[in-house]
Amino acid sequence: MGRWQSAVADMVSGPRAGAVDPAFWAGKRVFLTGHTGFKGSWMALWLQQMGAQLTGFALAPPTSPALFEVAAVAAGMTSIIGDIRDRETLEAALLSADPEIVIHMAAQPLVRASYDDPVGTYATNVMGTVHLLEAVRKAPSVCATCVVTTDKCYENREWVWGYREDEAMGGHDPYSNSKGCAELVTSAYRRSFFTGDDRCAIGSGRAGNVIGGGDWAADRLIPDILRAVSDGEPVLIRNPLATRPWQHVLEPLSGYLVLCQALWADRAAAAQAWNFGPRDDDAQPVQWIVERMCERWGDGAGWTRDESVQPHEANYLKLDISKARAGLGWQPRWSLSDTLDSIVAWHRAWRSGADMNAYCLDELARFARAGHPLAVQDRSDDH
Ligand SMILES: NC(=O)c1ccc[n+]([C@@H]2O[C@H](COP(=O)([O-])OP(=O)(O)OC[C@H]3O[C@@H](n4cnc5c(N)ncnc54)[C@H](O)[C@@H]3O)[C@@H](O)[C@H]2O)c1
């Protein structure tokens, strides 16, 4: 067992190994970028539920509707609307929040939008990360920082194996490549400025394709499906055989939170990159997802292939999560089937005018009750 494995696994062993610990987060001062987005809104609600003192920094919500508004996320936090490309404003906001923990999620997160605006994508995803880490350098209060990147940061070889954390960064399109660059920036900052016991510990989290209630982004599979079936139209699918590591949004968020806990407890061992993907059998082709979503929706929902010419997107992408399992005790909790059920239920609740703040808090509580991660390990090992 390597240094990181033994040290971090010892730290997280015990009955709550790998789980998010609400007692840890209660009262913590947290600075979250990207809090107006899909993942950021869920993260903000989770941190609020655990009693963190939360400051968010992001542009206005990127979609309309947006989970940020639908679930009244701003009500439980200090929300700052600002641009991470503007170093001084970001730095002033971070220093005045005086955070103990920083979670960096703000990004231009869409492959297709990155073909339309490569310069803006690199400015936000690469220089935005540089600006964030510069601000952290100047903030003595910060003990742990988690930089959120993606499974697409790896050089994609279109092979069937999951990528491991020590494989080469790459990326065919500007989005994927900008996230590979953000990983390299994070690694360089860690080695150049954040070594030594008195410095903030910096880790990065690489998640799979995240799905869940409250995503209205353009050109993403689940929002595209829900828009089409709600309008009684067939879902247009670009690449039915493309395989992705699908996971419920709360899965990688739990990974980022557990990583922050580990960075706090054992900075040297946890300060590195971690994959937070689904179980191996939840990397499924797009067609598998769309068929099951249509079945769940009912009302004659169906799909058809979009034959128009499309920019390049990877066909095969999987993450190896052995390191997070062994080193952080982290495990995925919900199966893909549970996840699709929860998305359809979430969307129906929203359409029926439910209180979506309360609904999201209930979903968070359900996720937390979903059994100890090791129970999931036992089940998956039965296959
Ligand atoms: N959704 C996924 O499938 C997925 C998968 C892996 C990684 N990620 C990563 O997770 C993070 C969040 O993604 P998401 O799906 O919630 O995206 P999103 O588009 O819903 O949210 C992006 C957030 O970043 C903010 N933002 C964008 N540009 C900004 C700028 N210049 N200055 C300040 N804020 C800015 C937006 O306002 C928003 O709050 C991103 O870093 C993304 O790359 C997402």
The ligand as a Tripos MOL2 file, in Angstrom:
@<TRIPOS>MOLECULE
LIG
   44    48     1     0     0
SMALL
NO_CHARGES

@<TRIPOS>ATOM
      1 N1        -22.3200   18.5020  -15.1750 N.am      1 LIG1
      2 C1        -21.4200   17.5770  -15.4490 C.2       1 LIG1
      3 O1        -21.7210   16.5080  -16.0370 O.2       1 LIG1
      4 C2        -20.0010   17.7250  -14.9910 C.ar      1 LIG1
      5 C3        -19.1550   16.5980  -15.0590 C.ar      1 LIG1
      6 C4        -17.8330   16.7290  -14.6100 C.ar      1 LIG1
      7 C5        -17.3850   17.9440  -14.1320 C.ar      1 LIG1
      8 N2        -18.2260   19.0380  -14.0950 N.ar      1 LIG1
      9 C6        -17.6850   20.2820  -13.5480 C.3       1 LIG1
     10 O2        -18.4770   20.6700  -12.4320 O.3       1 LIG1
     11 C7        -18.5180   22.0970  -12.3400 C.3       1 LIG1
     12 C8        -19.9440   22.5900  -12.3030 C.3       1 LIG1
     13 O3        -20.6030   22.1790  -13.4930 O.3       1 LIG1
     14 P1        -22.1630   22.3680  -13.7050 P.3       1 LIG1
     15 O4        -22.6270   21.2020  -14.4670 O.co2     1 LIG1
     16 O5        -22.8110   22.6800  -12.4120 O.co2     1 LIG1
     17 O6        -22.1960   23.6430  -14.6640 O.3       1 LIG1
     18 P2        -23.1830   24.9050  -14.6830 P.3       1 LIG1
     19 O7        -23.0370   25.5410  -16.0230 O.co2     1 LIG1
     20 O8        -24.5370   24.5230  -14.2520 O.co2     1 LIG1
     21 O9        -22.5660   25.8630  -13.5900 O.3       1 LIG1
     22 C9        -21.3770   26.5610  -13.8290 C.3       1 LIG1
     23 C10       -21.2060   27.5960  -12.7470 C.3       1 LIG1
     24 O10       -20.0080   28.3380  -13.0330 O.3       1 LIG1
     25 C11       -20.3390   29.7220  -13.0600 C.3       1 LIG1
     26 N3        -19.4540   30.4190  -13.9860 N.ar      1 LIG1
     27 C12       -19.2470   30.1860  -15.3100 C.ar      1 LIG1
     28 N4        -18.3490   31.0510  -15.7850 N.ar      1 LIG1
     29 C13       -17.9850   31.8560  -14.7550 C.ar      1 LIG1
     30 C14       -17.0990   32.9350  -14.6000 C.ar      1 LIG1
     31 N5        -16.3720   33.4030  -15.6350 N.pl3     1 LIG1
     32 N6        -16.9940   33.5300  -13.3920 N.ar      1 LIG1
     33 C15       -17.7160   33.0810  -12.3330 C.ar      1 LIG1
     34 N7        -18.5680   32.0580  -12.4230 N.ar      1 LIG1
     35 C16       -18.6920   31.4530  -13.6150 C.ar      1 LIG1
     36 C17       -21.7910   29.7820  -13.4870 C.3       1 LIG1
     37 O11       -22.3580   31.0440  -13.1440 O.3       1 LIG1
     38 C18       -22.3370   28.6260  -12.6780 C.3       1 LIG1
     39 O12       -22.5230   29.0220  -11.3510 O.3       1 LIG1
     40 C19       -17.7010   22.6030  -13.5160 C.3       1 LIG1
     41 O13       -16.3850   22.8520  -13.0880 O.3       1 LIG1
     42 C20       -17.7280   21.4480  -14.4960 C.3       1 LIG1
     43 O14       -16.6360   21.4840  -15.3880 O.3       1 LIG1
     44 C21       -19.5310   18.9350  -14.5090 C.ar      1 LIG1
@<TRIPOS>BOND
     1     1     2 1
     2     2     3 2
     3     2     4 1
     4     4     5 ar
     5     4    44 ar
     6     5     6 ar
     7     6     7 ar
     8     7     8 ar
     9     8     9 1
    10     8    44 ar
    11     9    10 1
    12     9    42 1
    13    10    11 1
    14    11    12 1
    15    11    40 1
    16    12    13 1
    17    13    14 1
    18    14    15 2
    19    14    16 1
    20    14    17 1
    21    17    18 1
    22    18    19 2
    23    18    20 1
    24    18    21 1
    25    21    22 1
    26    22    23 1
    27    23    24 1
    28    23    38 1
    29    24    25 1
    30    25    26 1
    31    25    36 1
    32    26    27 ar
    33    26    35 ar
    34    27    28 ar
    35    28    29 ar
    36    29    30 ar
    37    29    35 ar
    38    30    31 1
    39    30    32 ar
    40    32    33 ar
    41    33    34 ar
    42    34    35 ar
    43    36    37 1
    44    36    38 1
    45    38    39 1
    46    40    41 1
    47    40    42 1
    48    42    43 1
@<TRIPOS>SUBSTRUCTURE
     1 LIG1         1 GROUP 0 **** ****
